[in-house]
Amino acid sequence: MEHTYQYAWVIPLLPLPVIMSMGFGLFFIPTATKNLRRIWAFPSVLFLSIAMLFSIQLSIQQINGSSIYQYLWSWTVNNDFSLEFGYLIDPLTSIMLILITTVGILVLIYSDGYMSHDEGYLRFFVYISFFTTSMLGLVTSSNLIQIYFFWELVGMCSYLLIGFWFTRPIAASACQKAFVTNRVGDFGLLLGILGFFWITGSLEFRDLFKIANNWIPNNGINSLLTTLCAFLLFLGAVAKSAQFPLHVWLPDAMEGPTPISALIHAATMVAAGIFLLARLFPLFISLPLIMALISLVGTITLFLGATLALAQRDIKRSLAYSTMSQLGYMMLALGIGSYQSALFHLITHAYSKALLFLGSGSVIHSMEPLVGYSPDKSQNMVLMGGLRKYIPITRTTFLWGTLSLCGIPPLACFWSKDEILSNSWLYSPFFGIIASFTAGLTAFYMFRIYLLTFDGYLRVHFQNYSTTKEGSLYSISLWGKKIPKGVNRDFVLSTTKSGVSFFSQNIPKIQGNTRNRIGCFSTSFGSKNTFAYPHETGNTMLFPLLILLLFTLFIGFIGISFDNGAMDNGISELTLLSKWLTPSINLTQESSNPSINSYEFITNAISSVSLAIFGLFIAYILYGSAYSFFQNLDLINSFYKESESPKKYFFDEVKKKIYSWSYNRGYIDIFYTRVFTIGIRGLTELTEFFDKGIIDGITNGVGLVSFCIGEEIKYVGGGRISSYLFFFLCYVSVFLFFFLS
């Protein structure tokens, strides 16, 4: 077993040869490398698969032996100071390795199909492979400075991937926003690391945990200083995991390609903050003030994320706010000391959210032939609807992922979210009420996403497909299903010898090199290439969806409770996960996860499922039934305009304000723009005026006065004695006047 642990250092390094080879080829032989670009996907998946197998082997050994292995190399030695570089293998590391590698492999396979027609295909694979490598290095780090090194690499890769399409101004602005926002947290993290190094003289976890076990309870050090340094460490996690108030970068990060959105939200960047708190959990749990702050920030974030997702129209942005809310659940669980439930929810949420994001990418691909390649239209749920007829596999997987995130048993997220809700009620009724209410909101907005995307009929609005008036494109059933009343039809049914096809009155010219502009319909008369209908994606994009569906269906069973009445610590229920996944120091099980018996579990499960079903029911009432709100084309147009709110959604001013609050992101971005962007710009302009007008003005004024005096004096020295005597008498007269007076 130890022999296997000694070679665990290869896990983060396995993808590097492929990354270096692709980079070398792009620099020195770009033409040949780009011509063979699809070949590079295979070694990228292969080497990451080897890392996954290695991670599974380490996890099996962890389950069987529950041992912790650390291997260190001396990096810098100077007198009494020694900086070491190494890796740490414990239950937390092993489970994160499996999570990162499995999701990473599926995202790479998906990316091969999603990015196949993009000019930056190889560049994308270089970035995403290095992103995965950086995250693997982060979770295996053995000390704080090593974590910070990989922490910054993760941030750099996210910057490159969010701004992958940097020629689009919105994408360039989004990656800059993510970079600047994360710099706030990263600066706090660096200060916290330096603070603990000043306290302990070491950067190793064991020294920090020694503080937690011995020094703090015995008042060996200044508790205020330790709390401040711990807060700075927590600030880094707040920015990375998009917690309030540093959450504003996460929705804009959706400007990157969809595969990277799935990887960021499932297993890499946002998971890094949760991992850091879990790694330093033995330190934080000894600081009650910090634990209270973590739980409070998590509670605010989970509720805020759910409310901001209620009225979003962009499918990826809605899922982004969902991620923000679920990360709030994890933070709340860590803050109340429920260590295992937080990590359990990290696992179940990762697979469900990866399924949803990759499913949204499949939806976007199906919409692009209809609305073009503008994200404002291809990702707008207002223009979708009825896609279940055309992309049934995507629809099925997306539905199961939606139900999982809603907390419907026996899907994955039910087990973890229900455990967090139960622990929240045990810790504080205040946290329990907010967490339970947010669970109902989660079911509402997630089912809203599903209904807007797949239910009803297709609501695509074209501006220039009709020569006389604006036309609309709607799905027409081959079996004669009528379109709802009030919907304009700009299509005529034409029967040809080879089959049945539908054409617009004015068919736009379709370029031959445009990807997936033509779909194929099969009828009883044969098949016919027809005008731009939604269609299912390729096998390389469907395969990851099906595998993630299996994870979504079955991964939650590792959290099913089983009786263990023989234990003497008062806990009657344990899970496979809690039996294996414990903090890296000797904490009692009671302090890290509250006790819940079977009766409480069933009671809480009934209440949480009832809330979820109620949220689903409300969403169906508002957005189901073939979308009676959207049957009027004018209403669709007004809904698509940014300045107008859908009047038929809300029946009074209060509901309109709620909609406006949600759609405008709680006005937080506007507040930041006015306070920080405009405020700092105004402050710099004031500083510039003070510097140039006052400081430079005084200096330049003295010089100007001296120049003027000199100019006047030079005319006095004209060489005439009579002039000298005249001025001399004037000076003497003035002097005598002031002296005598």
Sequence and secondary structure as in RCSB ss.txt:
>XXXX:A:sequence
MEHTYQYAWVIPLLPLPVIMSMGFGLFFIPTATKNLRRIWAFPSVLFLSIAMLFSIQLSIQQINGSSIYQYLWSW
TVNNDFSLEFGYLIDPLTSIMLILITTVGILVLIYSDGYMSHDEGYLRFFVYISFFTTSMLGLVTSSNLIQIYFF
WELVGMCSYLLIGFWFTRPIAASACQKAFVTNRVGDFGLLLGILGFFWITGSLEFRDLFKIANNWIPNNGINSLL
TTLCAFLLFLGAVAKSAQFPLHVWLPDAMEGPTPISALIHAATMVAAGIFLLARLFPLFISLPLIMALISLVGTI
TLFLGATLALAQRDIKRSLAYSTMSQLGYMMLALGIGSYQSALFHLITHAYSKALLFLGSGSVIHSMEPLVGYSP
DKSQNMVLMGGLRKYIPITRTTFLWGTLSLCGIPPLACFWSKDEILSNSWLYSPFFGIIASFTAGLTAFYMFRIY
LLTFDGYLRVHFQNYSTTKEGSLYSISLWGKKIPKGVNRDFVLSTTKSGVSFFSQNIPKIQGNTRNRIGCFSTSF
GSKNTFAYPHETGNTMLFPLLILLLFTLFIGFIGISFDNGAMDNGISELTLLSKWLTPSINLTQESSNPSINSYE
FITNAISSVSLAIFGLFIAYILYGSAYSFFQNLDLINSFYKESESPKKYFFDEVKKKIYSWSYNRGYIDIFYTRV
FTIGIRGLTELTEFFDKGIIDGITNGVGLVSFCIGEEIKYVGGGRISSYLFFFLCYVSVFLFFFLS
>XXXX:A:secstr
 HHHHHTTTHHHHTTHHHHHHHHHHHHH HHHHHHTGGGGHHHHHHHHHHHHHHHHHHHHHHHHH   EEEEEEE
EEETTEEEEEEEEESHHHHHHHHHHHHHHHHHHHHHHHHTTT TTHHHHHHHHHHHHHHHHHHHTB BHHHHHHH
HHHHHHHHHHHHTTTTTSHHHHHHHHHHHHHHHHHHHHHHHHHHHHHHHHS  BHHHHHHIIIIITTTT S HHH
HHHHHHHHHHHHHHHTT TTS THHHHGGGS HHHHHHHHHTSHHHHHHHHHHHTHHHHTT HHHHHHHHHHHHH
HHHHHHHHTTT  BHHHHHHHHHHHHHHHHHHHHHTT HHHHHHHHHHHHHHHHHHHHHHHHHHHHHHHHH S H
HHHTBGGG   GGGT HHHHHHHHHHHHHHHT TTSHHHHHHHHHHHHHHHH HHHHHHHHHHHHHHHHHHHHHH
HHHHSS   EEESSS SSS EEE    TT     TT    EEEEEETTEEEEEESS     TTSTT EEEEEETT
EEEEEE       HHHHHHHHHHHHHHHHGGGGG  EE TT SSS  EE HHHHH   SS   HHHHS    HHH
HHHHHHHHHHHHHHHHHHHHHHH TTTGGGSSHHHHHHHHSTT   TTT SSHHHHHHHHHHHTGGGHHHHHIII
IIIHHHHHHHHHHHIIIIIIHHHHHHHHHHHHHHHHHHTTT SS HHHHHHHHHHHHHHHHHHHH 
